[in-house]
Amino acid sequence: MADPDQLAARAFRGAEYDFSRLMNIPDAMLSRGDRHGVRLLIAPTRALPDAALDAILSWRLGQYLLTRFYDADVVAQQGLTQEDARGVHAGDVHGLAIDADGDLLTYLTLKQPDGLEGYRYASADRPPFPCEEVHGRGWQGAIVDAGDIPADQCWEMARFVTDQRRRDDPLIHRGALEIALIAARLACRPAYSTRVKLVTGDLDPDIALRNLRYFFIPVATFAPHQVRLPEGHPLRPRYADHPTSPFIANAGDMDWATFVRWADIDLALNSGEEETYLRFLALRQFVSVKESSLKRPNEPQEASQYPVEALTSASSLGASDALWASALKGAIPWRALALGPGEALPRDRVSWIVEGFAQALTYRPEGLAHLAGIGPEVCFVPHESLAASIASLEAATPLRVLTTTREDFENFWRQRQALFETASEKLYGMTEILRAAKA
């Protein structure tokens, strides 16, 4: 059997390149200088020198060998030293997080197959995206309000990977956060928002799905399953050994709650190393309760004390109204509260914001500082171990809020997530990033 580590080392020899030389290339979509050791570049394929693209393809192969996503025997038999360049298109977009030495920390790509022009997303005969070649398109039967979107406004997010050789280096994981944040923000800017309406792909629900939820990005996804690719396919282990789910996200689902969350993440990243870790830990207590507008939820199969609207409304606004009415009737173990500016929310109970805006403050050596803004579509879920991270949690505007115990909230939340198939092993947070930020 081929040794994947030796094959990865061979690939990495072809990945030796000073990526800092790319920071001033023409036609880059974004280039951002150093912040706490991380530089960022987003550029289409056509803007990259051939040597840089070859290095990226070698780096990608090396990383997927180290993660055991690639079949080492197939790589050895085919003599591969980089991923196949035929899978890269001129319009593909590459995101690079680069360290002070010009080495890659993290990489991601947004890609499209050729020939999408003139087709709609629902067109049966359009060229397939790579994730559709793996999972087929049957799962799209539960997708709504996406079929008429031009196919060339849909992109597949792929190859989001950090340098596996430096997994204990906190800079690696800072790079992942930085490139994810800047790529998401870039796609929502007016210059590019007309070009990016849908983002698709496949994910590991216990890692990528939690990460997307941490960024308050709702995605339509489906029950995870294992896929058996043909013998000789280099990515066979990635799908045979790891349950995955296709997903699709709608740029129209990004709203003020998402943008405020990104601002809070950006504030955390702009802090020193120790404060960054503490802020990311504390932000786990603020949870998006919005689901994707693209997903038709499953019908409830069991009786529940919660109204159907609360369980099946993709927007939490519809769920909020149903929960509020039920709480006023005493039909559910939740309390309906009306608060004015400056009044405190209970910090030992879950707070589901129905209307208005609240602010959480945290401690800094020089005094109190902003931690998070919360409003409709966001819920405060206290963690006992993190209670000291919240200095205050107060209404900034007139506020309607539902409160309950964490146990009762989780009972409701699991029922709701089951219908949208967005449940993961952990309800909250981004374990990998938090662990890395502390390292």
C-alpha positions as CSV (number, residue, x, y, z in Angstrom):
1,M,0.0,0.0,0.0
2,A,1.2,3.5,-0.8
3,D,2.3,5.8,2.0
4,P,0.0,8.9,2.0
5,D,2.5,10.9,4.1
6,Q,5.4,10.3,1.7
7,L,3.1,11.1,-1.3
8,A,2.0,14.3,0.5
9,A,5.6,15.3,1.1
10,R,6.3,14.8,-2.6
11,A,3.3,17.0,-3.5
12,F,4.4,19.7,-1.1
13,R,7.8,20.0,-2.8
14,G,5.8,21.1,-5.8
15,A,3.9,23.6,-3.6
16,E,6.9,25.6,-2.6
17,Y,6.1,29.1,-3.7
18,D,6.2,32.6,-2.2
19,F,2.5,33.5,-2.3
20,S,3.2,36.9,-0.8
21,R,4.3,37.8,-4.4
22,L,0.7,37.8,-5.4
23,M,-0.5,40.5,-3.0
24,N,-0.4,43.2,-5.7
25,I,-1.4,41.3,-8.8
26,P,-3.8,43.0,-11.2
27,D,-7.4,41.8,-11.3
28,A,-7.4,40.6,-7.7
29,M,-10.9,40.9,-6.2
30,L,-9.5,41.6,-2.8
31,S,-6.0,42.0,-1.2
32,R,-5.7,42.7,2.4
33,G,-2.5,43.3,4.3
34,D,-1.3,41.8,7.5
35,R,-3.5,41.4,10.5
36,H,-2.0,39.5,13.4
37,G,0.1,37.5,11.0
38,V,-2.4,36.8,8.3
39,R,-2.7,38.3,4.8
40,L,-5.6,37.7,2.5
41,L,-6.0,37.4,-1.2
42,I,-9.1,36.6,-3.3
43,A,-8.5,36.3,-7.1
44,P,-9.9,34.5,-10.1
45,T,-7.9,31.8,-11.9
46,R,-7.1,34.1,-14.8
47,A,-5.3,36.5,-12.4
48,L,-2.9,33.9,-11.1
49,P,0.5,33.1,-12.7
50,D,0.8,29.5,-13.9
51,A,3.5,28.8,-11.3
52,A,1.2,29.9,-8.5
53,L,-1.7,27.8,-9.7
54,D,0.6,24.8,-10.0
55,A,1.7,25.3,-6.4
56,I,-1.9,25.6,-5.2
57,L,-2.8,22.3,-6.9
58,S,0.2,20.6,-5.4
59,W,-0.7,22.0,-2.0
60,R,-4.3,20.9,-2.3
61,L,-3.3,17.3,-3.2
62,G,-0.8,17.2,-0.2
63,Q,-3.5,18.4,2.2
64,Y,-6.1,15.9,1.0
65,L,-3.6,13.1,1.3
66,L,-2.9,14.1,4.9
67,T,-6.6,14.2,5.7
68,R,-6.9,10.8,4.1
69,F,-9.6,12.1,1.7
70,Y,-7.5,11.0,-1.3
71,D,-6.8,7.3,-2.1
72,A,-3.0,7.0,-1.8
73,D,-2.9,3.9,-4.0
74,V,-4.7,5.8,-6.8
75,V,-2.4,8.8,-6.4
76,A,0.7,6.5,-6.5
77,Q,-0.6,4.5,-9.5
78,Q,-1.4,7.6,-11.5
79,G,1.9,9.4,-10.5
80,L,0.0,12.5,-9.3
81,T,2.0,15.3,-7.8
82,Q,-0.9,17.8,-7.9
83,E,-4.6,17.9,-8.4
84,D,-5.9,17.7,-12.0
85,A,-5.7,21.2,-13.5
86,R,-8.6,20.3,-15.8
87,G,-10.9,20.7,-12.8
88,V,-10.0,24.4,-12.6
89,H,-11.7,27.0,-14.7
90,A,-10.7,30.5,-15.7
91,G,-13.5,32.1,-13.7
92,D,-13.0,30.1,-10.5
93,V,-12.3,32.2,-7.5
94,H,-9.4,31.3,-5.1
95,G,-9.2,32.5,-1.5
96,L,-5.7,32.4,0.1
97,A,-4.7,33.2,3.7
98,I,-0.9,33.8,3.6
99,D,1.6,34.0,6.5
100,A,4.6,36.3,6.9
101,D,6.8,33.8,5.0
102,G,4.6,33.7,2.0
103,D,3.2,30.2,2.9
104,L,-0.4,29.2,2.6
105,L,-2.3,28.9,5.9
106,T,-5.8,28.2,4.5
107,Y,-7.3,27.9,1.1
108,L,-10.8,27.8,-0.3
109,T,-12.3,28.0,-3.8
110,L,-15.6,29.0,-5.4
111,K,-16.0,27.2,-8.7
112,Q,-18.4,26.6,-11.6
113,P,-18.5,24.1,-14.5
114,D,-18.2,25.5,-17.9
115,G,-21.3,26.1,-20.0
116,L,-23.8,27.4,-17.4
117,E,-24.8,30.4,-19.4
118,G,-28.4,30.4,-20.5
119,Y,-29.5,27.7,-18.0
120,R,-31.5,28.0,-14.8
121,Y,-30.6,26.3,-11.6
122,A,-33.5,23.8,-12.1
123,S,-32.6,23.1,-15.8
124,A,-32.4,19.3,-16.0
125,D,-29.8,19.4,-18.8
126,R,-27.4,22.0,-17.4
127,P,-23.8,21.0,-16.7
128,P,-23.6,19.5,-13.2
129,F,-21.6,21.0,-10.3
130,P,-19.0,18.6,-8.8
131,C,-21.2,18.0,-5.7
132,E,-24.0,16.9,-8.0
133,E,-21.8,14.4,-9.7
134,V,-21.3,12.8,-6.3
135,H,-24.8,13.2,-4.7
136,G,-27.0,13.4,-7.8
137,R,-29.8,16.0,-7.9
138,G,-32.6,14.1,-6.3
139,W,-32.2,16.1,-3.0
140,Q,-33.1,19.3,-4.9
141,G,-36.8,18.2,-4.9
142,A,-37.1,19.7,-1.4
143,I,-35.6,23.0,-2.6
144,V,-38.0,25.9,-3.2
145,D,-37.6,29.4,-4.8
146,A,-34.2,28.6,-6.5
147,G,-35.2,26.9,-9.7
148,D,-35.4,30.1,-11.8
149,I,-32.1,31.6,-10.6
150,P,-29.6,31.8,-13.5
151,A,-27.2,28.9,-13.2
152,D,-24.2,31.1,-13.7
153,Q,-25.1,32.9,-10.5
154,C,-24.6,29.7,-8.6
155,W,-21.1,28.6,-7.3
156,E,-19.7,25.6,-5.5
157,M,-17.6,26.1,-2.4
158,A,-14.9,23.5,-2.3
159,R,-11.4,22.7,-1.0
160,F,-11.8,24.7,2.2
161,V,-8.7,23.3,4.0
162,T,-6.1,24.4,6.5
163,D,-2.4,23.3,6.5
164,Q,-2.5,20.0,8.2
165,R,1.2,20.1,8.8
166,R,0.7,22.9,11.3
167,R,-2.5,21.9,13.0
168,D,-1.2,23.1,16.5
169,D,-0.3,26.5,15.2
170,P,-3.0,29.0,16.2
171,L,-2.2,31.1,13.1
172,I,-3.5,28.3,10.9
173,H,-6.9,28.6,12.5
174,R,-6.9,32.3,12.5
175,G,-6.3,32.1,8.8
176,A,-9.4,29.9,8.4
177,L,-11.6,32.4,10.2
178,E,-10.1,35.4,8.3
179,I,-10.6,33.9,4.9
180,A,-14.1,32.6,5.6
181,L,-15.2,36.0,6.9
182,I,-13.7,38.1,4.1
183,A,-15.1,35.7,1.4
184,A,-18.6,35.8,2.9
185,R,-18.5,39.6,3.1
186,L,-17.1,40.0,-0.4
187,A,-19.9,37.9,-1.9
188,C,-22.5,40.3,-0.3
189,R,-20.9,43.5,-1.7
190,P,-22.8,45.3,-4.4
191,A,-19.9,44.8,-6.9
192,Y,-20.3,41.0,-6.6
193,S,-23.8,40.3,-5.2
194,T,-25.4,40.2,-8.6
195,R,-23.0,37.4,-9.5
196,V,-23.5,35.2,-6.4
197,K,-27.1,34.2,-5.7
198,L,-26.6,30.6,-4.6
199,V,-23.7,28.7,-3.1
200,T,-23.8,24.9,-3.1
201,G,-21.4,22.0,-2.2
202,D,-21.3,19.2,0.3
203,L,-20.3,19.2,3.9
204,D,-19.6,17.2,7.1
205,P,-22.6,18.1,9.3
206,D,-20.6,17.8,12.5
207,I,-17.9,20.3,11.4
208,A,-18.8,22.4,8.4
209,L,-22.5,22.8,9.3
210,R,-21.7,23.9,12.8
211,N,-19.2,26.4,11.4
212,L,-21.7,27.9,9.0
213,R,-24.2,28.2,11.9
214,Y,-21.5,30.0,13.9
215,F,-21.3,32.5,11.1
216,F,-25.1,32.8,11.1
217,I,-25.3,31.5,7.5
218,P,-28.5,29.4,7.1
219,V,-28.1,26.5,4.6
220,A,-30.6,24.0,3.2
221,T,-29.1,20.6,3.8
222,F,-30.1,17.0,4.1
223,A,-29.6,13.9,6.1
224,P,-25.9,12.9,6.0
225,H,-25.0,9.7,4.1
226,Q,-22.0,7.8,2.7
227,V,-21.4,7.7,-1.0
228,R,-19.5,4.9,-2.8
229,L,-17.6,6.3,-5.7
230,P,-16.2,3.9,-8.4
231,E,-12.9,2.1,-7.8
232,G,-10.0,4.2,-9.0
233,H,-11.7,7.5,-8.1
234,P,-9.1,9.4,-6.0
235,L,-11.7,10.9,-3.7
236,R,-13.3,7.6,-2.9
237,P,-12.1,7.5,0.8
238,R,-13.5,11.0,1.4
239,Y,-17.1,9.9,0.7
240,A,-16.9,6.2,1.8
241,D,-15.4,7.0,5.2
242,H,-17.1,10.3,6.1
243,P,-20.9,10.9,6.0
244,T,-21.6,14.0,3.9
245,S,-24.6,16.1,3.0
246,P,-25.2,18.3,-0.1
247,F,-26.2,21.8,0.8
248,I,-27.3,25.1,-0.8
249,A,-27.3,28.6,0.6
250,N,-29.1,31.6,-0.6
251,A,-27.5,35.1,-0.5
252,G,-31.0,36.5,0.1
253,D,-31.0,34.8,3.5
254,M,-28.2,37.1,4.7
255,D,-29.8,39.8,6.8
256,W,-28.9,42.2,9.6
257,A,-28.5,39.4,12.1
258,T,-25.8,37.8,9.9
259,F,-24.0,41.1,9.2
260,V,-24.0,42.1,12.9
261,R,-22.6,38.6,13.7
262,W,-19.8,39.1,11.1
263,A,-19.0,42.5,12.7
264,D,-18.7,40.8,16.1
265,I,-16.5,38.1,14.7
266,D,-14.3,40.8,13.0
267,L,-14.0,42.6,16.3
268,A,-12.9,39.4,18.0
269,L,-10.3,38.8,15.2
270,N,-9.0,42.3,15.6
271,S,-8.2,41.6,19.3
272,G,-5.0,40.2,20.7
273,E,-4.6,36.4,20.8
274,E,-5.9,35.7,24.3
275,E,-8.8,38.1,23.9
276,T,-9.7,36.6,20.5
277,Y,-10.0,33.2,22.1
278,L,-12.2,34.5,25.0
279,R,-14.5,36.4,22.6
280,F,-15.0,33.4,20.3
281,L,-15.8,31.3,23.3
282,A,-18.3,33.8,24.6
283,L,-19.9,34.2,21.2
284,R,-21.0,30.6,21.3
285,Q,-23.8,31.7,23.6
286,F,-25.5,33.6,20.8
287,V,-27.2,31.3,18.4
288,S,-28.9,31.9,15.0
289,V,-32.4,30.4,15.1
290,K,-33.0,31.0,11.4
291,E,-33.2,28.2,8.8
292,S,-32.7,28.5,5.1
293,S,-35.7,29.9,3.1
294,L,-34.8,27.4,0.4
295,K,-35.6,24.2,2.4
296,R,-39.1,22.7,2.5
297,P,-39.1,21.2,6.0
298,N,-40.3,17.7,6.7
299,E,-43.8,17.3,8.2
300,P,-43.9,16.7,11.9
301,Q,-44.6,13.0,12.6
302,E,-45.1,13.2,16.3
303,A,-47.4,15.3,18.6
304,S,-45.7,18.3,20.1
305,Q,-46.7,20.9,22.6
306,Y,-45.2,23.5,20.2
307,P,-47.3,24.9,17.4
308,V,-46.5,23.7,13.9
309,E,-45.6,27.2,12.8
310,A,-42.9,27.4,15.4
311,L,-41.4,24.2,14.2
312,T,-41.6,24.6,10.4
313,S,-41.2,28.4,9.8
314,A,-37.7,28.9,8.2
315,S,-37.6,32.4,9.5
316,S,-37.6,32.7,13.3
317,L,-40.0,35.7,12.8
318,G,-42.8,33.3,12.0
319,A,-41.7,30.9,14.7
320,S,-41.5,33.9,17.2
321,D,-45.1,34.9,16.7
322,A,-46.3,31.3,17.3
323,L,-44.1,30.9,20.4
324,W,-45.2,34.3,21.7
325,A,-48.9,33.4,21.4
326,S,-48.4,30.0,23.0
327,A,-46.4,31.5,25.9
328,L,-49.1,34.1,26.6
329,K,-51.6,31.2,26.8
330,G,-49.3,29.2,29.1
331,A,-49.3,26.4,26.6
332,I,-45.5,26.1,26.6
333,P,-43.0,26.5,29.4
334,W,-41.7,29.9,28.1
335,R,-42.3,33.4,29.5
336,A,-43.2,36.4,27.3
337,L,-41.5,39.6,28.6
338,A,-41.7,43.2,27.4
339,L,-38.6,45.3,28.4
340,G,-37.5,48.9,27.9
341,P,-34.1,50.3,27.0
342,G,-31.6,49.6,29.7
343,E,-33.6,46.8,31.4
344,A,-31.6,43.6,31.9
345,L,-32.4,40.3,30.3
346,P,-32.0,37.2,32.6
347,R,-28.6,35.8,32.2
348,D,-29.4,32.4,33.7
349,R,-32.2,31.6,31.1
350,V,-32.4,31.3,27.4
351,S,-33.6,34.6,25.7
352,W,-35.3,34.3,22.3
353,I,-35.6,37.8,20.9
354,V,-39.0,38.4,19.3
355,E,-38.8,42.1,18.6
356,G,-36.2,44.8,19.3
357,F,-32.4,44.8,19.9
358,A,-30.2,44.0,22.8
359,Q,-26.5,44.3,23.5
360,A,-24.1,42.1,25.4
361,L,-21.0,43.7,27.0
362,T,-17.9,41.9,28.1
363,Y,-14.9,42.8,30.3
364,R,-11.7,44.4,29.2
365,P,-8.8,45.7,31.4
366,E,-9.8,49.3,30.7
367,G,-13.6,48.6,31.3
368,L,-16.6,47.2,29.6
369,A,-16.7,46.6,25.8
370,H,-19.2,45.5,23.2
371,L,-19.3,41.7,22.7
372,A,-22.4,41.0,20.7
373,G,-25.6,42.5,19.3
374,I,-28.7,40.4,19.3
375,G,-32.2,40.8,17.9
376,P,-34.8,38.8,15.9
377,E,-33.3,35.6,14.4
378,V,-30.9,35.4,17.4
379,C,-31.1,33.6,20.7
380,F,-29.0,33.9,23.9
381,V,-28.2,30.4,25.2
382,P,-26.2,30.7,28.4
383,H,-23.4,28.3,29.2
384,E,-22.7,27.9,32.9
385,S,-18.9,27.7,32.3
386,L,-19.0,31.0,30.4
387,A,-21.3,33.0,32.7
388,A,-18.4,35.3,33.8
389,S,-17.8,36.4,30.2
390,I,-21.0,38.4,30.1
391,A,-20.8,41.7,32.0
392,S,-24.2,42.8,31.0
393,L,-27.1,41.9,28.7
394,E,-29.5,44.7,28.3
395,A,-32.3,45.9,26.0
396,A,-31.0,48.7,23.7
397,T,-34.5,49.3,22.3
398,P,-38.0,48.4,23.5
399,L,-37.9,44.6,23.4
400,R,-40.2,41.6,23.4
401,V,-38.4,38.5,24.5
402,L,-39.3,34.9,25.3
403,T,-37.3,33.2,28.1
404,T,-37.1,29.6,29.1
405,T,-34.7,27.1,30.6
406,R,-31.9,25.6,28.5
407,E,-33.5,22.2,28.8
408,D,-36.8,23.3,27.5
409,F,-35.2,25.3,24.7
410,E,-33.1,22.3,23.6
411,N,-36.1,20.1,23.6
412,F,-37.9,22.6,21.2
413,W,-34.7,23.2,19.1
414,R,-34.0,19.5,18.5
415,Q,-37.6,19.1,17.2
416,R,-37.2,22.1,14.9
417,Q,-33.8,21.0,13.6
418,A,-34.9,17.5,12.9
419,L,-37.6,18.8,10.5
420,F,-35.0,20.9,8.6
421,E,-32.4,18.2,8.8
422,T,-29.8,20.6,10.3
423,A,-29.1,18.7,13.5
424,S,-25.5,18.1,14.3
425,E,-23.7,16.3,17.2
426,K,-23.3,19.6,19.0
427,L,-26.1,22.2,19.1
428,Y,-23.9,25.2,19.4
429,G,-20.5,26.6,18.7
430,M,-17.5,25.8,16.5
431,T,-15.4,23.4,18.6
432,E,-12.5,23.1,16.2
433,I,-12.0,26.9,15.9
434,L,-12.4,27.5,19.6
435,R,-9.9,24.8,20.4
436,A,-7.5,26.2,17.8
437,A,-7.8,29.7,19.0
438,K,-6.8,28.7,22.5
439,A,-3.7,26.7,21.3
